């Protein structure tokens, strides 16, 4: 079976080492994992994480259903706020870990791990009730992550929006970065400050190239999944399929 490719594949197919990652042909590194890891810790890194899934949950019963499905308390969220969460089985195993964005009291965006998109949606459909709709936006959405202590400086050169006003685990829709409309979220999974930028798939290459050019003076590098893994591991952030799964319900002691 042919591997899936993100909308950005043509931008790095000749400059990155790619691997099969859960059925996707993804870049594991560009200039070396250690080099990319250090760039994110000291300057900034640009990641293609467009393989992730995006599910829009809307309706008058959206909050009630998500409160039942997820382990964290979504009632604590205000509009334009995000929350790390987990969806668990009845025995405590993890169906998936995910980010939830509250757009309004009746509209939430769930960001799912790539390998779990279909199974997550099936699990949700099996358990929901009442008035709500599910819209899988994964195919038409690309996701770029700009991470590192200089991430905000890089992006600020490309937008008139004051990105400093978007706090950690907050987001703003319809932000123009390099004239491209994006859903800008101050989240990430590297242990560093940064932004995740949700953009229409057809505009992803334009945004990728603009960020690379703007970031060069700051030391920004394109980064692959290898550095993404070492960065999250150093920051003690769990990865589904490794530290989390349906069969793992608690920490394991060596």
C-alpha positions, 0 to 999 in steps of 0.5 A, spaced: 500 500 500 502 506 498 504 511 503 500 517 505 503 524 504 502 531 507 501 537 502 508 539 504 511 533 501 514 536 495 517 541 499 522 537 502 522 530 498 529 532 496 532 535 502 529 530 508 530 523 510 523 520 510 520 514 513 514 510 514 510 513 520 504 510 521 502 509 514 505 516 512 511 518 508 514 523 513 521 526 514 525 523 520 530 529 519 533 534 515 540 536 517 541 531 523 536 529 529 541 532 534 542 539 530 535 540 529 534 538 537 539 543 539 536 548 534 529 548 537 532 549 544 536 555 542 532 558 536 527 555 533 524 549 528 519 548 523 515 541 523 510 538 518 505 535 523 500 535 517 498 528 518 495 529 525 487 529 525 482 535 526 475 533 528 470 538 529 465 537 534 459 542 534 452 542 537 448 544 543 450 537 547 457 537 545 460 539 552 456 534 555 458 529 551 466 531 551 465 531 558 463 524 558 468 522 553 475 525 556 478 525 562 480 533 563 474 538 565 472 542 559 468 546 563 474 550 566 475 552 558 473 559 556 472 561 548 479 561 545 482 556 550 486 549 549 486 543 553 491 537 553 486 531 554 485 524 554 480 519 552 480 513 555 476 506 555 472 503 561 478 500 564 483 506 564 486 504 558 488 510 553 484 511 546 488 517 545 491 523 547 489 529 544 488 537 544 481 540 545 480 547 542 474 551 545 471 555 539 465 556 543 460 553 548 457 549 542 463 548 538 470 544 539 476 542 535 479 536 537 486 534 534 487 527 534 494 522 533 494 520 526 494 513 527 488 514 531 483 518 526 479 513 524 478 509 531 477 515 535 472 517 530 469 510 531 469 510 538 466 517 539 460 515 534 459 509 539 458 513 545 455 520 543 448 522 544 443 528 543 444 534 538 451 534 535 455 533 529 462 531 527 466 533 521 472 530 520 477 536 517 483 532 517 484 531 509 483 539 507 487 541 513 495 542 514 499 543 520 505 547 521 509 547 528 514 553 529 517 551 536 523 554 540 525 560 544 525 565 538 519 562 534 514 568 536 520 573 533 520 569 527 512 569 526 512 576 528 516 578 522 510 575 518 504 578 521 501 584 524 497 581 529 501 581 536 502 574 537 504 576 544 497 577 546 496 569 545 497 566 551 500 559 552 494 554 550 490 560 547 489 561 540 486 565 535 482 564 528 483 568 522 490 570 523 494 572 517 501 570 517 505 571 510 498 573 507 495 566 509 489 565 514 491 561 519 488 558 526 494 560 530 495 556 537 500 557 542 501 550 543 506 544 542 509 538 544 517 540 545 517 543 551 518 550 548 514 556 547 511 556 540 505 556 535 501 550 531 498 553 525 492 550 522 492 552 515 488 550 508 492 544 505 492 548 498 496 554 502 501 550 506 507 550 501 506 558 501 506 558 509 512 553 509 516 557 505 515 564 508 517 561 515 523 558 512 525 564 509 523 569 515 526 564 520 533 563 517 536 569 520 534 567 527 537 560 526 530 556 525 531 549 521 526 545 518 525 539 523 523 532 522 520 527 527 526 524 530 527 531 533 520 531 535 521 525 539 527 527 542 524 533 544 518 531 547 522 525 551 526 530 554 520 534 556 517 528 559 511 528 554 508 522 553 507 519 546 501 514 544 503 507 542 509 508 547 508 510 554 500 511 552 495 505 549 489 502 550 493 496 554 497 502 559 493 505 564 498 507 569 506 509 569 510 503 569 516 502 574 523 499 572 
